[in-house]
Amino acid sequence: MEVEVRLFATLRSILAKEDRGVGIVDIEEGSSVDDLIEYLEIPRDIPLIIMINGQRKSEESLLKEGDRVGIFPPVGGG
């Protein structure tokens, strides 16, 4: 199944530079966000903010065909 993945901030470099942090990923039916994170080789040592179709979700959330997944690292600022 295909899902749209958008990576933000320092995670953008995981996808090809010409994709600007956006890509379509073909992942097995029944996969979770955690499976997607593993597939993309996102480092496990940072906390992540996960959005699926505009709603905050957890890494255990199951993905469906056509989902839009946004993954954000923590962002600091002042």
Sequence and secondary structure as in RCSB ss.txt:
>XXXX:A:sequence
MEVEVRLFATLRSILAKEDRGVGIVDIEEGSSVDDLIEYLEIPRDIPLIIMINGQRKSEESLLKEGDRVGIFPPV
GGG
>XXXX:A:secstr
 EEEEEE GGGGGGS GGGTTEEEEE  TT BHHHHHHHHT  TTS  EEEETTEEE TT B  TT EEEEE   
   
